[in-house]
């Protein structure tokens, strides 16, 4: 009888330990449940206001089978030879060893951002799972915020789990229906695709046309897509899948089982096909599910930042948002050239003598031209000037898997580094360095200290780095663990020299800028340059804030006023698919502490009244209000400039245009403001009449209302400045 009672007691303990665990968001709208199924596999599901968001989905990993071969350094035979197969399994056979809940609530201040304070409030469930067959444990940590869920795997140090190699991660996201998705193809090497809008079931049939050529690309599946993935359900839920804190791990894509509508994590492999080399104690990045029945809340979510570590830099006083211009657009359109000469088909740094070559007359990064940009920056209040193509090697920089491609310190004969430094400093303008690595990462790392010191010595406090082409070491991918470690290494090393980093062609951001705020920008998506390569889809900028910008700011390079590229280069017949008014709006809707006025000075000089908005608009904010949002259709945002009572509003619209009925209740009651409205003219159209805009000035209060129409591919921008002297409003009417 005592024996039977003991068995019953043990069964009860086992039942309690493996019972369903429930976690609720602080506001009660989100509910997550966790349990083990009969195979001992972890299962979670998520609902929002009693609507299914994630149906029961499995979690777990598959490890690479350990090598059974004895080497000269193995002094004793392995005693676990019979367990090599079972040790690959981190997916089932678990028992719940411990389950603990907690609550966390703090408010922290970012160095720069969309608001001056961010609340980090969540309820947490930490489940420790024990796998008896292998005598090892893992922990799955869930954090449930009011706007979504984050979870990750944690691997404690233990005798039976020290070093391991990930073969695959099997985190599932089972969808509750055939949702509308805003997606780009899954790829190990590029995110520079136009977005496709379709049902999940249509991805397979549309994949071929969605995959457009790139300098480096590796598409892995006919149903694979990239994060951040935005979706909309038929019953009005907006769902976003992404990851946060991608550190020492491979970037996650999502592979869709389109028969069952289940996404599963798909990690980027290395040159050997392995997905990650791990040493305990360690953890995976967070997997995130942001959800709301209001699209504006997706844009307002700060889950990605909140799941990252706090700032690790003791001194951040040198990190400043940057508004800049650059010697760039004339080269992108084909008018100018990065290369100094057309005579060389092969370059060997340190051996090729450029003094014996004939200049091609198109090299944009020459001293006289750069001084012209410095003059323009100084005259109009810009912080910095970016110069690309200043250093030797551009005649032979791409396509040959070349290791020693640039040295990052040797200028062309027509670019006087010291004179540019002197001239810019005298005008109060900083210079922005350009480091194109041509994806030769080994070469960049061996030159990095010298390159950063060269920057510090010559007045450069920010760098735009690039990774165009296939990665060297050969066989590695842009988004694998090895490269993710490199990108972070470059940011940390730059901080030693008080340098800010804007990395192009790098992994899409996952909120690491909270931890290392000198990472002030990334490209990592299809930006304005593609407007010169055939154009982006008209709705492109109505989707990016829901996808790419969920992880961090983008160096989108807006501000193109002359949208017909053949005005720059007669051989280039591409057209920017935007009105001028929308180009202005992007400074508000495409958040970044790093904003470029991307056009050439002479085009701005033709439209100085519209250019005034670019001069005025802030790049660092105290508040952000998301007024209207529908992915693929329109986004309208109002932001309050840092340390002021001035506001800026921007609206970007897709092919259908958009009519806004604005209220201004975000303004301070009892105060008057002068608003300058930059809007599409009645006949404006991105294709037929892109330069048609109107500018209207008048008085606003927090009780004002306004109706504005954005054209096809259009938008509007509003500058709202607090009235400090009644004389300022003389002659102005209420809007």
C-alpha positions as CSV (number, residue, x, y, z in Angstrom):
1,X,0.0,0.0,0.0
2,X,2.8,2.4,0.9
3,X,4.5,1.6,-2.4
4,X,1.3,2.3,-4.4
5,X,0.9,5.7,-2.6
6,X,4.5,6.6,-3.5
7,X,3.9,5.8,-7.1
8,X,0.7,7.9,-7.1
9,X,2.6,10.8,-5.4
10,X,5.4,10.6,-8.0
11,X,2.8,10.6,-10.8
12,X,1.1,13.7,-9.3
13,X,4.5,15.5,-9.1
14,X,5.2,14.6,-12.7
15,X,1.7,15.7,-13.8
16,X,2.1,19.0,-12.0
17,X,5.6,19.6,-13.4
18,X,4.4,18.9,-17.0
19,X,1.0,20.7,-16.7
20,X,0.2,23.6,-19.0
21,X,1.8,26.9,-18.0
22,X,-0.1,30.1,-18.7
23,X,1.4,33.6,-19.1
24,X,-0.6,36.7,-19.6
25,X,0.5,40.2,-20.8
26,X,0.4,43.1,-18.3
27,X,-2.8,44.4,-19.9
28,X,-4.4,41.0,-20.2
29,X,-4.9,41.0,-24.0
30,X,-2.2,38.5,-24.8
31,X,-2.2,34.9,-23.4
32,X,0.5,32.4,-24.0
33,X,0.4,28.8,-22.9
34,X,3.2,26.3,-22.7
35,X,3.3,22.6,-22.2
36,X,5.1,19.4,-23.2
37,X,3.3,17.0,-25.5
38,X,3.2,13.2,-25.0
39,X,6.6,12.9,-26.6
40,X,8.1,15.5,-24.2
41,X,8.4,18.2,-26.9
42,X,7.9,21.8,-25.9
43,X,4.7,23.4,-27.3
44,X,3.5,27.0,-27.1
45,X,0.6,28.9,-28.4
46,X,-0.5,32.6,-28.4
47,X,-3.8,34.4,-28.5
48,X,-4.7,38.1,-28.6
49,X,-8.1,39.2,-27.3
50,X,-9.2,35.5,-27.5
51,X,-8.2,35.3,-31.2
52,X,-5.6,32.7,-32.2
53,X,-2.2,34.3,-33.2
54,X,0.1,31.3,-33.0
55,X,-1.6,27.9,-32.9
56,X,0.2,25.1,-31.0
57,X,3.7,25.1,-32.3
58,X,6.8,23.0,-31.4
59,X,10.1,24.4,-30.1
60,X,13.5,22.7,-30.1
61,X,16.8,22.2,-31.9
62,X,18.7,19.5,-33.7
63,X,22.4,19.2,-33.1
64,X,25.1,18.0,-35.4
65,X,26.2,14.4,-34.6
66,X,29.5,14.4,-32.8
67,X,32.5,12.8,-34.4
68,X,33.2,9.3,-33.1
69,X,36.7,9.2,-34.6
70,X,39.5,9.1,-32.1
71,X,42.4,11.6,-32.7
72,X,45.9,11.8,-31.5
73,X,44.7,14.2,-28.7
74,X,42.1,11.8,-27.3
75,X,43.9,10.0,-24.4
76,X,40.9,7.9,-23.4
77,X,38.1,6.2,-25.4
78,X,34.8,8.0,-25.3
79,X,32.3,6.5,-22.9
80,X,29.2,7.9,-24.6
81,X,29.5,6.2,-28.0
82,X,26.1,4.7,-27.7
83,X,24.5,8.1,-27.2
84,X,25.9,10.0,-30.2
85,X,22.6,9.7,-32.0
86,X,20.4,10.6,-29.0
87,X,22.6,13.6,-28.2
88,X,21.6,15.3,-31.5
89,X,18.0,15.6,-30.1
90,X,17.1,18.8,-28.3
91,X,13.5,18.7,-29.5
92,X,11.7,16.1,-27.3
93,X,12.1,13.6,-24.5
94,X,12.0,16.5,-21.9
95,X,10.5,16.8,-18.5
96,X,9.7,20.1,-16.8
97,X,12.2,20.5,-14.1
98,X,11.2,24.0,-13.0
99,X,8.8,26.8,-14.1
100,X,9.1,30.3,-12.7
101,X,7.2,33.4,-13.4
102,X,8.2,37.0,-12.7
103,X,7.3,40.6,-13.7
104,X,9.6,43.4,-14.8
105,X,8.8,47.1,-15.3
106,X,11.4,49.8,-16.1
107,X,11.7,53.0,-18.1
108,X,15.0,53.6,-19.8
109,X,16.5,56.4,-21.9
110,X,18.0,55.7,-25.3
111,X,21.1,57.7,-26.5
112,X,19.0,58.6,-29.6
113,X,15.6,57.4,-30.7
114,X,12.0,57.8,-31.6
115,X,11.2,58.9,-28.1
116,X,13.2,60.1,-25.1
117,X,12.0,57.3,-22.8
118,X,11.0,53.6,-23.5
119,X,9.0,51.5,-21.1
120,X,10.1,47.9,-20.8
121,X,7.2,46.1,-19.1
122,X,6.6,42.3,-19.4
123,X,5.6,39.2,-17.5
124,X,8.1,36.3,-17.8
125,X,7.9,32.5,-17.7
126,X,11.3,30.7,-17.5
127,X,10.9,26.9,-18.0
128,X,13.8,24.6,-17.3
129,X,13.6,21.4,-19.2
130,X,15.5,18.2,-18.3
131,X,16.2,15.4,-20.8
132,X,16.9,12.2,-18.8
133,X,18.2,10.2,-21.7
134,X,21.1,12.6,-22.1
135,X,21.2,14.0,-18.5
136,X,21.1,17.6,-19.7
137,X,19.0,20.7,-19.3
138,X,17.9,23.7,-21.4
139,X,15.8,26.7,-20.4
140,X,13.2,28.4,-22.6
141,X,12.5,31.9,-21.5
142,X,9.3,33.7,-22.6
143,X,8.6,37.4,-22.1
144,X,5.1,38.6,-22.8
145,X,4.6,42.3,-23.4
146,X,1.4,44.2,-24.1
147,X,2.4,44.3,-27.8
148,X,3.8,40.8,-28.3
149,X,6.0,37.8,-27.3
150,X,9.7,37.2,-27.1
151,X,11.2,33.7,-26.4
152,X,14.7,32.3,-26.6
153,X,16.7,29.1,-25.8
154,X,19.3,29.2,-23.0
155,X,21.9,26.6,-22.5
156,X,23.4,26.4,-19.0
157,X,26.9,25.1,-18.5
158,X,26.8,21.4,-17.5
159,X,28.9,18.3,-17.6
160,X,26.9,16.9,-20.5
161,X,26.6,20.0,-22.6
162,X,29.6,22.2,-23.2
163,X,30.4,22.5,-26.9
164,X,27.9,21.7,-29.6
165,X,27.1,22.5,-33.2
166,X,23.6,23.5,-34.3
167,X,22.3,21.5,-37.4
168,X,18.9,23.1,-37.3
169,X,16.7,25.2,-35.1
170,X,13.0,24.0,-35.2
171,X,11.1,27.0,-33.7
172,X,7.6,26.9,-35.2
173,X,5.1,29.6,-35.8
174,X,1.8,28.0,-36.8
175,X,-0.5,30.5,-38.4
176,X,-4.3,30.5,-37.8
177,X,-5.1,31.1,-41.5
178,X,-3.9,31.9,-45.0
179,X,-2.9,35.5,-44.0
180,X,-1.9,38.3,-46.3
181,X,1.9,38.7,-46.1
182,X,4.3,41.4,-47.0
183,X,7.4,39.4,-47.8
184,X,10.8,39.2,-49.5
185,X,12.5,36.0,-50.5
186,X,14.5,34.1,-47.9
187,X,18.2,34.6,-48.7
188,X,21.5,34.1,-46.9
189,X,23.2,37.1,-48.6
190,X,20.8,39.9,-49.4
191,X,17.7,41.7,-48.3
192,X,17.7,44.0,-51.3
193,X,14.4,42.8,-52.8
194,X,11.1,44.6,-53.5
195,X,8.3,43.4,-51.3
196,X,5.5,41.2,-52.6
197,X,2.0,41.3,-51.2
198,X,0.2,38.0,-51.3
199,X,-1.5,35.3,-49.4
200,X,0.8,32.8,-47.7
201,X,-0.5,30.1,-50.0
202,X,0.6,32.2,-53.0
203,X,4.3,32.6,-52.0
204,X,5.4,29.4,-53.8
205,X,3.9,30.5,-57.1
206,X,5.3,34.1,-56.8
207,X,8.8,33.3,-55.6
208,X,10.5,33.1,-59.0
209,X,9.4,36.6,-60.0
210,X,10.2,37.9,-56.6
211,X,13.8,36.9,-56.8
212,X,15.6,39.7,-58.7
213,X,19.3,39.7,-59.5
214,X,21.8,40.9,-56.9
215,X,25.6,41.0,-56.6
216,X,25.4,38.2,-54.0
217,X,22.4,36.1,-53.3
218,X,21.5,32.6,-52.0
219,X,17.9,31.8,-52.1
220,X,17.2,28.5,-50.2
221,X,13.5,27.6,-50.6
222,X,10.5,28.2,-52.8
223,X,8.6,29.2,-49.6
224,X,11.4,30.8,-47.6
225,X,10.9,34.4,-46.5
226,X,12.9,36.9,-44.4
227,X,12.1,38.6,-41.2
228,X,10.8,40.9,-40.2
229,X,7.7,39.4,-41.8
230,X,4.5,41.4,-41.7
231,X,1.1,39.8,-42.0
232,X,-2.5,40.7,-41.8
233,X,-5.3,38.3,-40.9
234,X,-8.8,38.3,-42.4
235,X,-10.3,39.2,-39.0
236,X,-8.1,42.3,-38.6
237,X,-5.0,41.2,-36.7
238,X,-1.6,42.5,-37.6
239,X,1.2,40.0,-36.9
240,X,5.0,40.6,-37.2
241,X,7.6,37.8,-36.8
242,X,11.3,38.8,-36.3
243,X,14.2,38.3,-33.9
244,X,16.1,40.4,-31.4
245,X,19.6,40.5,-30.0
246,X,21.3,38.5,-32.9
247,X,24.6,37.9,-31.2
248,X,27.1,35.0,-31.9
249,X,24.4,33.2,-33.8
250,X,23.1,32.8,-37.4
251,X,20.4,35.0,-38.8
252,X,17.0,33.5,-38.9
253,X,14.9,33.1,-42.0
254,X,11.4,31.5,-42.0
255,X,10.5,28.5,-44.1
256,X,6.8,28.0,-44.8
257,X,5.0,24.6,-44.8
258,X,2.3,26.0,-47.1
259,X,0.0,23.0,-46.7
260,X,-0.3,23.5,-43.0
261,X,0.6,27.2,-42.8
262,X,3.4,26.6,-40.4
263,X,6.6,28.8,-40.4
264,X,9.8,27.2,-39.1
265,X,13.0,28.9,-38.2
266,X,15.7,28.4,-40.9
267,X,19.2,29.5,-39.9
268,X,21.9,30.7,-42.3
269,X,24.6,28.1,-42.6
270,X,28.4,28.5,-42.7
271,X,30.8,27.3,-45.4
272,X,30.4,23.7,-44.1
273,X,26.7,23.8,-43.8
274,X,26.6,24.2,-40.0
275,X,24.2,26.7,-38.4
276,X,26.1,27.6,-35.3
277,X,29.1,26.8,-33.1
278,X,28.1,27.1,-29.4
279,X,29.8,26.9,-26.0
280,X,27.8,26.9,-22.8
281,X,26.7,29.0,-21.1
282,X,25.0,30.6,-24.1
283,X,21.7,31.4,-25.6
284,X,19.9,32.0,-28.9
285,X,18.6,35.3,-30.1
286,X,15.0,36.2,-29.1
287,X,12.3,35.1,-31.5
288,X,9.6,37.8,-31.5
289,X,5.9,37.9,-32.3
290,X,4.4,41.4,-32.3
291,X,0.6,41.5,-32.6
292,X,-2.2,44.1,-32.5
293,X,-5.6,44.8,-34.0
294,X,-4.2,48.3,-34.9
295,X,-1.4,48.6,-37.4
296,X,-0.1,51.7,-35.7
297,X,0.8,49.6,-32.6
298,X,3.2,47.5,-34.7
299,X,5.1,50.7,-35.6
300,X,5.1,51.8,-32.0
301,X,6.4,48.5,-30.6
302,X,9.7,48.6,-28.9
303,X,10.0,44.9,-28.2
304,X,13.1,44.5,-30.4
305,X,15.0,47.1,-28.4
306,X,13.7,46.0,-25.0
307,X,15.0,42.4,-25.6
308,X,18.5,43.7,-26.1
309,X,21.0,44.4,-23.4
310,X,21.4,47.9,-22.0
311,X,24.1,50.2,-23.4
312,X,27.6,48.8,-22.7
313,X,29.4,52.0,-23.6
314,X,30.4,54.0,-20.5
315,X,30.7,57.3,-22.5
316,X,28.2,58.1,-25.2
317,X,28.7,61.9,-25.3
318,X,30.4,61.6,-28.7
319,X,27.5,59.7,-30.3
320,X,25.5,62.4,-32.2
321,X,22.7,62.0,-34.8
322,X,24.0,63.1,-38.3
323,X,22.2,64.9,-41.1
324,X,24.5,64.7,-44.1
325,X,25.0,65.1,-47.9
326,X,27.3,63.2,-50.1
327,X,29.1,62.5,-53.3
328,X,26.9,59.6,-54.2
329,X,23.9,60.1,-56.3
330,X,25.8,61.3,-59.4
331,X,27.7,58.0,-59.2
332,X,24.6,55.9,-58.6
333,X,22.9,57.3,-61.6
334,X,26.1,56.7,-63.7
335,X,27.0,60.4,-64.3
336,X,30.1,60.1,-62.2
337,X,32.6,57.4,-61.4
338,X,34.1,55.8,-58.2
339,X,37.2,54.9,-60.2
340,X,40.0,57.4,-61.0
341,X,41.0,56.1,-64.4
342,X,39.5,53.8,-67.1
343,X,43.0,52.5,-68.2
344,X,43.4,49.9,-65.5
345,X,41.8,46.4,-65.7
346,X,43.9,45.1,-62.8
347,X,45.1,46.8,-59.7
348,X,47.7,45.7,-57.1
349,X,47.8,48.0,-54.1
350,X,51.3,49.3,-53.4
351,X,52.4,48.4,-56.9
352,X,50.1,50.1,-59.3
353,X,51.3,53.6,-60.0
354,X,48.3,55.9,-60.6
355,X,50.6,58.9,-61.5
356,X,51.2,57.1,-64.8
357,X,47.5,56.7,-65.7
358,X,45.2,59.1,-67.4
359,X,42.3,60.4,-65.2
360,X,38.9,59.5,-66.7
361,X,37.4,63.0,-66.0
362,X,34.4,61.5,-64.3
363,X,35.9,60.7,-60.9
364,X,33.5,62.3,-58.4
365,X,35.7,62.2,-55.3
366,X,38.1,64.9,-56.3
367,X,39.1,67.7,-54.0
368,X,37.4,70.5,-55.9
369,X,34.1,68.7,-56.2
370,X,34.2,67.6,-52.5
371,X,34.8,71.2,-51.5
372,X,31.7,72.2,-53.4
373,X,29.7,69.8,-51.3
374,X,31.4,71.0,-48.1
375,X,30.4,74.6,-49.0
376,X,26.8,73.5,-49.6
377,X,26.7,71.6,-46.3
378,X,28.0,74.6,-44.4
379,X,25.6,77.0,-46.1
380,X,22.6,74.9,-45.2
381,X,23.4,73.5,-41.8
382,X,24.3,69.9,-42.5
383,X,26.6,68.0,-40.1
384,X,28.7,66.0,-42.5
385,X,29.7,65.1,-46.1
386,X,30.1,61.5,-47.2
387,X,32.7,60.8,-49.9
388,X,32.8,57.5,-51.8
389,X,35.4,56.4,-54.2
390,X,38.2,58.4,-52.6
391,X,40.7,55.6,-52.2
392,X,42.8,53.5,-54.6
393,X,41.4,50.3,-56.0
394,X,38.0,51.0,-57.5
395,X,39.1,50.1,-61.0
396,X,39.3,46.4,-59.9
397,X,37.2,46.1,-56.8
398,X,34.4,43.7,-57.6
399,X,33.7,40.2,-59.0
400,X,37.1,38.6,-58.8
401,X,36.9,37.3,-55.2
402,X,39.9,39.5,-54.5
403,X,41.4,39.4,-51.0
404,X,43.7,42.5,-50.9
405,X,41.2,44.8,-52.5
406,X,41.5,48.1,-50.4
407,X,43.8,49.4,-47.7
408,X,41.3,52.2,-46.5
409,X,44.1,54.8,-46.1
410,X,45.6,55.5,-49.6
411,X,43.7,58.3,-51.5
412,X,43.6,58.8,-55.3
413,X,46.0,61.5,-56.7
414,X,43.1,64.0,-57.0
415,X,41.8,63.6,-53.4
416,X,43.8,65.6,-50.9
417,X,42.9,64.1,-47.5
418,X,44.7,66.8,-45.4
419,X,43.3,69.7,-47.4
420,X,39.8,68.3,-47.2
421,X,40.2,67.9,-43.5
422,X,41.4,71.5,-43.1
423,X,38.8,72.9,-45.4
424,X,35.8,71.1,-43.7
425,X,37.0,71.9,-40.2
426,X,37.2,75.5,-41.1
427,X,33.5,75.4,-42.2
428,X,32.4,73.4,-39.2
429,X,31.6,70.3,-41.2
430,X,32.5,66.8,-40.4
431,X,33.6,64.3,-43.0
432,X,32.1,60.8,-43.2
433,X,34.4,58.0,-44.3
434,X,33.5,55.3,-46.7
435,X,34.9,51.8,-46.3
436,X,33.8,49.4,-49.0
437,X,35.2,46.0,-48.2
438,X,34.1,44.3,-51.4
439,X,33.1,41.5,-48.9
440,X,36.8,40.7,-48.2
441,X,36.2,40.6,-44.5
442,X,39.6,39.2,-43.6
443,X,41.3,42.1,-45.4
444,X,39.1,44.6,-43.6
445,X,39.8,43.1,-40.1
446,X,43.6,43.2,-40.7
447,X,43.4,46.9,-41.7
448,X,40.7,48.0,-39.3
449,X,42.8,49.6,-36.5
450,X,44.9,51.5,-39.0
451,X,41.8,52.6,-40.9
452,X,40.0,53.8,-37.8
453,X,43.1,55.6,-36.6
454,X,43.4,57.3,-40.0
455,X,39.8,58.5,-39.6
456,X,40.5,59.8,-36.1
457,X,43.6,61.6,-37.4
458,X,41.7,63.3,-40.3
459,X,38.5,64.4,-38.6
460,X,36.2,61.6,-39.6
461,X,33.9,60.4,-36.7
462,X,31.5,58.2,-38.7
463,X,31.9,55.5,-41.4
464,X,29.7,54.0,-44.0
465,X,30.9,50.5,-44.5
466,X,29.9,48.1,-47.3
467,X,30.0,44.4,-48.0
468,X,29.2,44.1,-51.7
469,X,29.7,40.7,-53.3
470,X,30.4,37.2,-52.1
471,X,32.1,36.9,-48.7
472,X,35.7,36.2,-48.2
473,X,36.4,33.8,-46.4
474,X,34.9,32.0,-49.4
475,X,31.8,30.0,-48.7
476,X,30.7,32.1,-45.8
477,X,27.4,34.0,-46.1
478,X,26.5,37.6,-45.2
479,X,24.1,36.5,-42.5
480,X,25.9,33.5,-40.9
481,X,27.3,33.4,-37.4
482,X,30.8,34.2,-38.5
483,X,29.8,37.4,-40.3
484,X,27.4,38.5,-37.5
485,X,30.3,38.3,-35.2
486,X,32.4,40.4,-37.6
487,X,29.7,43.1,-37.8
488,X,29.6,43.4,-34.0
489,X,33.4,43.3,-33.8
490,X,33.6,46.3,-36.2
491,X,31.1,48.3,-34.1
492,X,33.0,47.5,-30.9
493,X,36.3,48.4,-32.4
494,X,34.9,51.6,-33.8
495,X,33.8,52.6,-30.3
496,X,37.4,52.4,-29.2
497,X,38.1,55.2,-31.6
498,X,34.8,57.1,-30.9
499,X,33.5,56.3,-34.4
500,X,29.9,55.8,-35.4
501,X,29.1,53.0,-37.9
502,X,26.6,52.8,-40.7
503,X,27.0,49.3,-42.2
504,X,25.5,48.5,-45.6
505,X,24.9,44.9,-46.9
506,X,25.1,43.7,-43.3
507,X,22.6,41.6,-41.5
508,X,19.3,43.4,-40.9
509,X,19.2,45.0,-37.5
510,X,17.8,43.2,-34.4
511,X,18.0,46.1,-31.8
512,X,21.7,45.8,-31.0
513,X,21.9,49.6,-31.4
514,X,20.5,49.8,-27.8
515,X,23.6,48.0,-26.5
516,X,26.0,49.7,-28.9
517,X,24.4,53.0,-29.9
518,X,27.4,54.0,-32.1
519,X,25.7,51.6,-34.6
520,X,23.7,54.6,-35.9
521,X,22.5,53.1,-39.1
522,X,22.3,50.2,-41.5
523,X,21.1,49.7,-45.1
524,X,20.2,46.0,-45.1
525,X,17.2,46.5,-47.4
526,X,16.4,47.9,-50.8
527,X,17.0,51.6,-50.6
528,X,16.9,54.7,-52.8
529,X,19.8,53.5,-54.9
530,X,17.4,51.0,-56.6
531,X,15.3,54.0,-57.9
532,X,18.2,54.5,-60.3
533,X,18.3,50.7,-61.1
534,X,14.8,50.4,-62.4
535,X,12.8,51.8,-59.5
536,X,11.2,50.4,-56.3
537,X,7.6,49.5,-56.1
538,X,5.4,52.5,-55.3
539,X,4.2,51.0,-52.0
540,X,7.8,50.2,-50.9
541,X,8.1,52.9,-48.2
542,X,4.6,52.1,-46.8
543,X,5.9,48.6,-46.0
544,X,9.5,49.1,-44.8
545,X,8.6,50.6,-41.4
546,X,6.6,47.5,-40.7
547,X,9.4,45.2,-41.7
548,X,13.0,46.3,-42.0
549,X,12.7,49.2,-39.5
550,X,11.2,46.9,-36.8
551,X,14.9,46.0,-35.9
552,X,16.4,49.4,-36.1
553,X,16.9,52.5,-38.3
554,X,17.7,52.4,-42.0
555,X,20.0,54.6,-44.0
556,X,17.4,54.8,-46.8
557,X,19.0,58.0,-48.4
558,X,15.8,59.9,-49.3
559,X,15.5,63.4,-50.7
560,X,15.7,62.9,-54.5
561,X,14.1,66.0,-56.2
562,X,15.0,65.3,-59.8
563,X,13.2,61.9,-60.2
564,X,14.2,61.4,-63.9
565,X,17.6,59.8,-63.8
566,X,18.3,60.7,-67.5
567,X,18.6,64.3,-66.4
568,X,21.8,63.2,-64.6
569,X,22.8,60.5,-67.1
570,X,21.2,60.4,-70.5
571,X,21.8,56.7,-70.7
572,X,19.8,56.0,-67.5
573,X,16.0,55.9,-68.1
574,X,15.0,54.9,-64.6
575,X,12.6,57.1,-62.6
576,X,12.3,57.5,-58.9
577,X,8.7,56.4,-58.1
578,X,7.9,59.2,-55.8
579,X,6.7,62.8,-55.8
580,X,8.9,65.5,-54.2
581,X,6.4,65.9,-51.4
582,X,6.8,62.2,-50.5
583,X,10.6,62.5,-50.5
584,X,10.2,65.1,-47.8
585,X,7.8,62.9,-45.8
586,X,10.4,60.1,-45.7
587,X,12.5,62.1,-43.3
588,X,9.7,61.5,-40.7
589,X,8.3,58.1,-41.7
590,X,11.6,56.3,-42.3
591,X,13.1,56.8,-38.9
592,X,16.9,57.1,-38.6
593,X,19.3,59.2,-36.5
594,X,21.4,59.2,-39.7
595,X,19.6,61.0,-42.6
596,X,21.0,61.9,-46.0
597,X,19.9,64.6,-48.4
598,X,20.8,62.3,-51.2
599,X,20.4,64.4,-54.3
600,X,23.1,66.7,-55.8
601,X,23.3,70.3,-54.7
602,X,22.2,71.8,-58.1
603,X,18.9,69.9,-57.9
604,X,18.2,71.3,-54.5
605,X,19.0,74.8,-55.7
606,X,16.1,74.4,-58.2
607,X,13.6,73.8,-55.4
608,X,14.9,75.7,-52.4
609,X,11.4,76.3,-51.0
610,X,10.9,72.5,-50.7
611,X,14.5,72.0,-49.6
612,X,13.7,74.1,-46.5
613,X,11.9,71.2,-45.0
614,X,15.0,68.9,-45.2
615,X,17.0,71.7,-43.6
616,X,14.5,72.1,-40.8
617,X,13.5,68.5,-40.0
618,X,14.9,67.0,-36.8
619,X,16.7,63.6,-36.7
620,X,16.3,62.9,-33.0
621,X,13.0,62.8,-31.1
622,X,11.3,63.2,-27.8
623,X,7.9,61.7,-28.9
624,X,6.5,59.8,-31.8
625,X,2.8,59.5,-32.6
626,X,1.6,57.1,-35.2
627,X,-1.5,58.8,-36.7
628,X,-2.4,56.4,-39.5
629,X,-1.1,53.2,-40.8
630,X,-1.9,50.4,-43.2
631,X,0.9,48.4,-44.7
632,X,1.1,48.7,-48.5
633,X,-1.2,51.7,-48.5
634,X,-0.1,54.6,-46.2
635,X,1.7,55.7,-43.1
636,X,1.4,59.0,-41.3
637,X,3.6,59.9,-38.3
638,X,4.0,63.0,-36.1
639,X,7.3,63.4,-34.1
640,X,8.4,66.0,-31.6
641,X,11.9,67.2,-32.0
642,X,14.4,66.5,-29.2
643,X,14.5,69.2,-26.5
644,X,11.9,71.5,-28.3
645,X,8.2,72.0,-28.7
646,X,8.4,71.7,-32.5
647,X,6.8,68.9,-34.4
648,X,7.1,67.3,-37.8
649,X,4.5,65.2,-39.7
650,X,5.1,63.0,-42.6
651,X,2.8,60.8,-44.8
652,X,3.9,58.3,-47.5
653,X,1.3,56.7,-49.7
654,X,1.2,53.9,-52.3
655,X,-0.4,53.6,-55.7
656,X,-3.9,54.4,-54.4
657,X,-2.8,57.7,-52.8
658,X,-4.4,58.6,-49.5
659,X,-6.6,61.2,-47.9
660,X,-5.9,62.2,-44.3
661,X,-8.2,63.9,-41.9
662,X,-5.8,65.1,-39.4
663,X,-6.3,66.3,-35.9
664,X,-3.5,67.9,-33.9
665,X,-4.4,66.9,-30.3
666,X,-0.8,66.0,-29.7
667,X,0.1,69.7,-29.6
668,X,0.3,71.5,-26.3
669,X,-3.1,73.0,-25.3
670,X,-3.2,76.8,-25.2
671,X,-0.2,77.3,-27.5
672,X,-0.1,78.5,-31.1
673,X,2.1,77.0,-33.7
674,X,3.1,78.0,-37.2
675,X,2.7,75.2,-39.7
676,X,4.3,74.9,-43.1
677,X,2.6,72.3,-45.2
678,X,4.4,70.7,-48.1
679,X,1.9,68.8,-50.1
680,X,1.2,67.2,-53.5
681,X,-0.4,69.5,-55.9
682,X,-3.9,68.4,-57.2
683,X,-2.3,67.1,-60.4
684,X,0.7,65.5,-58.8
685,X,1.6,62.0,-59.7
686,X,4.9,60.1,-59.2
687,X,5.1,59.2,-62.9
688,X,3.4,62.0,-64.8
689,X,3.9,65.1,-62.5
690,X,6.3,64.3,-59.6
691,X,7.6,67.8,-59.1
692,X,4.1,69.4,-58.5
693,X,3.8,70.5,-54.9
694,X,2.2,73.3,-52.9
695,X,3.5,75.1,-49.8
696,X,1.0,76.6,-47.4
697,X,1.7,78.4,-44.2
698,X,-0.7,79.2,-41.3
699,X,-1.6,78.9,-37.6
700,X,-2.3,75.6,-35.8
701,X,-3.5,74.8,-32.3
702,X,-4.2,71.4,-30.7
703,X,-7.9,71.9,-31.8
704,X,-7.1,72.3,-35.5
705,X,-8.2,69.9,-38.1
706,X,-6.9,69.5,-41.7
707,X,-7.6,67.3,-44.7
708,X,-4.7,66.5,-46.9
709,X,-4.5,64.4,-50.0
710,X,-1.4,62.3,-51.0
711,X,-1.1,61.5,-54.6
712,X,-0.2,58.2,-56.3
713,X,3.3,57.6,-54.9
714,X,3.0,60.8,-53.1
715,X,2.8,62.2,-49.6
716,X,3.0,65.4,-47.5
717,X,5.2,66.8,-44.8
718,X,4.4,69.4,-42.2
719,X,6.8,71.5,-40.1
720,X,5.1,72.8,-36.9
721,X,7.0,75.3,-34.9
722,X,5.9,76.8,-31.6
723,X,5.1,80.5,-31.7
724,X,7.3,82.4,-29.3
725,X,6.5,85.9,-30.4
726,X,3.1,87.1,-31.5
727,X,4.7,89.1,-34.2
728,X,5.5,85.8,-35.9
729,X,1.9,85.1,-36.7
730,X,1.1,88.5,-38.2
731,X,-0.7,88.1,-41.5
732,X,-1.1,84.3,-41.1
733,X,-4.5,82.6,-41.1
734,X,-5.6,79.6,-39.2
735,X,-5.2,76.4,-41.3
